[in-house]
Amino acid sequence: MPGPFDLAFMQRGLVEVLVLAVAAGLLGTWIVLRELAFFSHATGTAAFPGLVLADGLAFPAPLGAFATAVLFAGGVGALSARRRTSYDSLTAIVLVGFLAAGVILASDVFRSGSNVETLLFGSLLTIGWRDIALACVASGLTLVASLCLGRRWLASGFDPESARSLGLRARALDPVLLALIALSTIAALSAVGALLATALFVVPAATTRLFCRRIVIWQAATVALVAAEGVAGLWLSYETNAPPGATIAVLAGAGFLAALLATRLPRGHVGVAVGACLALALPLVAGCGGTAASGGGGARLAVMATTTQIADWVRQVGGERVDVHQVLRPNTDPHDYEPRPRDVEAAAGARLVFVNGDRLDAWAAKLVEQSGGSPGVVDLGASLPVRLAGESNGPEASRYDPHWWHDPVNAEAAVRRVRDALAAAAPE
């Protein structure tokens, strides 16, 4: 039985965590020191119009997200150079404009929801080497900039007025810091998503700040803490079959709470407080997990189905001759689903993968690609007798209602395709 980190997708996730730890740890100290937490969180959200453009014009999503994030950072930096308003206020002003542009592009120009799940949710389990390369670039640039400009950022962070009187124009170098935060946040989107980026860039730095006073020690401790929480969260997500991003976020929150209690409580109560935080965190992680809906091993045909109804059809058609792994559980939203470790393992070992198509389960393509297996993918929504009316009319499949199984004629046709695919995969 291989260990968690013997699997290829876990190894890629591990490398991504360790590389991102450098950028997140170093930038996290500057984010906390310069009170840029809201900016770092908003940068990922501001990438929305870039993702819409990438989706509509068919170019790589990270490129669109990064271009938009740089424009966002530049807008905040330009406003801050002319006004003595706090970064939080300026960030909110610029963010509203970017979100409005994204909504207009998505609804009125391309009529597409874009890859919003990429923006909100990432997954360390489907990391590719391109994602790791982007993280390496972000961490490398952050390390160089911290070594060259760290003293000026530090002076401006502690005492801006004194820094200006000494001729240190640290404020003029703020656009570099903002651009690095933008780049690193975009690099983290594929790993944890915009909603959980704070777990890497803010919470660990705020935790180590409780114990560190010197900037170098604070940065080293933060890099180490991000790496430790990332590795532990990735391992725990595998053991509990929970989403790695959420698991890392829970561990980061529990770590901050334990550190805060350790600084406030008498020494005799510190151990009890830390134990209580861990006791609260573990059930939360376990609650995020899911059980694989498989029938067991043997010589049966290994099949993965993304949605509940497709899994039911495959079970009814294949009976005891198929071993079905059902990805989505009842009442799970397919649009914001983050794959679990068992899903990636199932995709790697499957002979067939049945998907709904029409972008309802768009994440399935990356899941299959990064699993390391070579299953046949059957898109049941690709050719249907009846197309349901969507938000608008047009030739693009994405403009149709992806819930095509609501028409019984479509369901009947899909079942026939399931039968034919199973028979072709295992004629015996």
Solvent accessible surface area in square Angstrom, and as a share of the most:
residue,aa,sasa,rsa
1,M,220,0.98
2,P,70,0.44
3,G,29,0.28
4,P,24,0.15
5,F,57,0.24
6,D,94,0.49
7,L,34,0.17
8,A,54,0.42
9,F,7,0.03
10,M,0,0.00
11,Q,83,0.37
12,R,27,0.10
13,G,0,0.00
14,L,43,0.21
15,V,54,0.31
16,E,0,0.00
17,V,8,0.05
18,L,84,0.42
19,V,29,0.16
20,L,2,0.01
21,A,1,0.01
22,V,45,0.26
23,A,0,0.00
24,A,0,0.00
25,G,0,0.00
26,L,17,0.08
27,L,0,0.00
28,G,0,0.00
29,T,0,0.00
30,W,4,0.01
31,I,0,0.00
32,V,40,0.23
33,L,25,0.12
34,R,24,0.09
35,E,134,0.60
36,L,1,0.01
37,A,42,0.33
38,F,74,0.31
39,F,1,0.00
40,S,5,0.03
41,H,61,0.27
42,A,1,0.01
43,T,0,0.00
44,G,0,0.00
45,T,32,0.19
46,A,0,0.00
47,A,0,0.00
48,F,26,0.11
49,P,9,0.05
50,G,2,0.02
51,L,2,0.01
52,V,1,0.00
53,L,62,0.31
54,A,3,0.03
55,D,32,0.16
56,G,33,0.32
57,L,108,0.54
58,A,94,0.73
59,F,68,0.29
60,P,81,0.51
61,A,23,0.18
62,P,68,0.43
63,L,104,0.52
64,G,4,0.04
65,A,1,0.01
66,F,68,0.28
67,A,50,0.39
68,T,12,0.07
69,A,0,0.00
70,V,57,0.33
71,L,122,0.61
72,F,0,0.00
73,A,3,0.03
74,G,40,0.39
75,G,25,0.24
76,V,0,0.00
77,G,5,0.05
78,A,59,0.46
79,L,48,0.24
80,S,8,0.05
81,A,82,0.63
82,R,208,0.76
83,R,124,0.45
84,R,223,0.82
85,T,51,0.30
86,S,65,0.42
87,Y,17,0.07
88,D,69,0.36
89,S,48,0.31
90,L,3,0.02
91,T,0,0.00
92,A,41,0.32
93,I,109,0.56
94,V,19,0.11
95,L,22,0.11
96,V,103,0.59
97,G,42,0.40
98,F,39,0.16
99,L,58,0.29
100,A,49,0.38
101,A,43,0.33
102,G,0,0.00
103,V,87,0.50
104,I,97,0.49
105,L,37,0.18
106,A,12,0.10
107,S,56,0.36
108,D,94,0.48
109,V,82,0.47
110,F,43,0.18
111,R,115,0.42
112,S,20,0.13
113,G,52,0.50
114,S,16,0.10
115,N,44,0.22
116,V,49,0.28
117,E,42,0.19
118,T,50,0.29
119,L,7,0.03
120,L,55,0.27
121,F,56,0.23
122,G,9,0.09
123,S,7,0.05
124,L,1,0.01
125,L,0,0.00
126,T,10,0.06
127,I,1,0.00
128,G,8,0.07
129,W,162,0.57
130,R,214,0.78
131,D,20,0.11
132,I,9,0.05
133,A,54,0.42
134,L,48,0.24
135,A,0,0.00
136,C,64,0.38
137,V,79,0.45
138,A,0,0.00
139,S,8,0.05
140,G,35,0.33
141,L,90,0.45
142,T,0,0.00
143,L,82,0.41
144,V,89,0.51
145,A,12,0.09
146,S,14,0.09
147,L,141,0.70
148,C,94,0.57
149,L,34,0.17
150,G,9,0.09
151,R,215,0.79
152,R,108,0.39
153,W,0,0.00
154,L,42,0.21
155,A,30,0.23
156,S,6,0.04
157,G,20,0.20
158,F,120,0.50
159,D,63,0.33
160,P,63,0.39
161,E,113,0.51
162,S,47,0.30
163,A,4,0.03
164,R,109,0.40
165,S,92,0.60
166,L,139,0.69
167,G,55,0.52
168,L,59,0.30
169,R,178,0.65
170,A,1,0.01
171,R,84,0.31
172,A,58,0.45
173,L,38,0.19
174,D,3,0.02
175,P,64,0.40
176,V,60,0.34
177,L,1,0.01
178,L,1,0.01
179,A,39,0.30
180,L,13,0.07
181,I,0,0.00
182,A,0,0.00
183,L,15,0.08
184,S,0,0.00
185,T,1,0.01
186,I,7,0.03
187,A,1,0.00
188,A,0,0.00
189,L,8,0.04
190,S,22,0.14
191,A,1,0.00
192,V,3,0.02
193,G,0,0.00
194,A,2,0.01
195,L,85,0.42
196,L,43,0.21
197,A,4,0.03
198,T,43,0.25
199,A,7,0.06
200,L,10,0.05
201,F,2,0.01
202,V,20,0.12
203,V,34,0.19
204,P,1,0.00
205,A,1,0.00
206,A,27,0.21
207,T,10,0.06
208,T,12,0.07
209,R,66,0.24
210,L,44,0.22
211,F,118,0.49
212,C,14,0.09
213,R,171,0.62
214,R,170,0.62
215,I,34,0.17
216,V,105,0.61
217,I,97,0.49
218,W,3,0.01
219,Q,22,0.10
220,A,63,0.49
221,A,32,0.25
222,T,0,0.00
223,V,36,0.21
224,A,62,0.48
225,L,43,0.22
226,V,1,0.01
227,A,21,0.16
228,A,58,0.45
229,E,16,0.07
230,G,0,0.00
231,V,45,0.26
232,A,45,0.35
233,G,0,0.00
234,L,0,0.00
235,W,117,0.41
236,L,22,0.11
237,S,0,0.00
238,Y,17,0.06
239,E,81,0.36
240,T,43,0.25
241,N,13,0.07
242,A,0,0.00
243,P,11,0.07
244,P,0,0.00
245,G,0,0.00
246,A,25,0.19
247,T,1,0.00
248,I,1,0.01
249,A,24,0.19
250,V,32,0.18
251,L,27,0.13
252,A,0,0.00
253,G,36,0.34
254,A,13,0.10
255,G,26,0.25
256,F,66,0.28
257,L,74,0.37
258,A,13,0.10
259,A,11,0.09
260,L,50,0.25
261,L,51,0.25
262,A,29,0.23
263,T,51,0.30
264,R,162,0.59
265,L,69,0.34
266,P,82,0.51
267,R,231,0.84
268,G,69,0.67
269,H,103,0.46
270,V,40,0.23
271,G,55,0.53
272,V,112,0.64
273,A,9,0.07
274,V,52,0.30
275,G,37,0.36
276,A,49,0.38
277,C,4,0.03
278,L,89,0.44
279,A,61,0.47
280,L,118,0.59
281,A,3,0.02
282,L,93,0.46
283,P,84,0.53
284,L,109,0.54
285,V,1,0.01
286,A,60,0.46
287,G,64,0.61
288,C,42,0.25
289,G,22,0.21
290,G,25,0.24
291,T,111,0.64
292,A,47,0.36
293,A,23,0.18
294,S,56,0.36
295,G,53,0.51
296,G,36,0.34
297,G,56,0.54
298,G,83,0.80
299,A,113,0.88
300,R,81,0.29
301,L,15,0.08
302,A,34,0.26
303,V,3,0.02
304,M,0,0.00
305,A,0,0.00
306,T,0,0.00
307,T,4,0.02
308,T,42,0.25
309,Q,32,0.14
310,I,0,0.00
311,A,0,0.00
312,D,72,0.37
313,W,42,0.15
314,V,0,0.00
315,R,80,0.29
316,Q,153,0.68
317,V,54,0.31
318,G,13,0.13
319,G,40,0.39
320,E,152,0.68
321,R,181,0.66
322,V,9,0.05
323,D,24,0.12
324,V,6,0.03
325,H,10,0.05
326,Q,13,0.06
327,V,4,0.02
328,L,7,0.03
329,R,86,0.32
330,P,87,0.55
331,N,164,0.84
332,T,46,0.27
333,D,69,0.36
334,P,24,0.15
335,H,87,0.39
336,D,57,0.30
337,Y,21,0.08
338,E,15,0.07
339,P,7,0.04
340,R,43,0.16
341,P,0,0.00
342,R,67,0.25
343,D,5,0.03
344,V,0,0.00
345,E,53,0.24
346,A,22,0.17
347,A,0,0.00
348,A,42,0.32
349,G,55,0.53
350,A,10,0.08
351,R,129,0.47
352,L,16,0.08
353,V,0,0.00
354,F,0,0.00
355,V,13,0.07
356,N,0,0.00
357,G,9,0.09
358,D,19,0.10
359,R,122,0.45
360,L,4,0.02
361,D,6,0.03
362,A,46,0.36
363,W,24,0.09
364,A,3,0.02
365,A,75,0.58
366,K,77,0.33
367,L,0,0.00
368,V,18,0.10
369,E,126,0.57
370,Q,27,0.12
371,S,8,0.05
372,G,68,0.66
373,G,27,0.26
374,S,112,0.72
375,P,16,0.10
376,G,33,0.31
377,V,82,0.47
378,V,18,0.10
379,D,49,0.25
380,L,0,0.00
381,G,1,0.01
382,A,64,0.50
383,S,72,0.47
384,L,27,0.13
385,P,81,0.51
386,V,52,0.30
387,R,76,0.28
388,L,40,0.20
389,A,91,0.70
390,G,32,0.30
391,E,172,0.77
392,S,27,0.18
393,N,134,0.69
394,G,22,0.21
395,P,122,0.77
396,E,77,0.35
397,A,46,0.36
398,S,43,0.28
399,R,61,0.22
400,Y,56,0.21
401,D,38,0.20
402,P,27,0.17
403,H,61,0.27
404,W,1,0.00
405,W,54,0.19
406,H,123,0.55
407,D,29,0.15
408,P,103,0.65
409,V,73,0.42
410,N,0,0.00
411,A,21,0.16
412,E,102,0.46
413,A,12,0.09
414,A,1,0.00
415,V,47,0.27
416,R,109,0.40
417,R,80,0.29
418,V,0,0.00
419,R,125,0.46
420,D,76,0.39
421,A,17,0.13
422,L,16,0.08
423,A,58,0.45
424,A,82,0.63
425,A,18,0.14
426,A,28,0.22
427,P,112,0.71
428,E,167,0.75
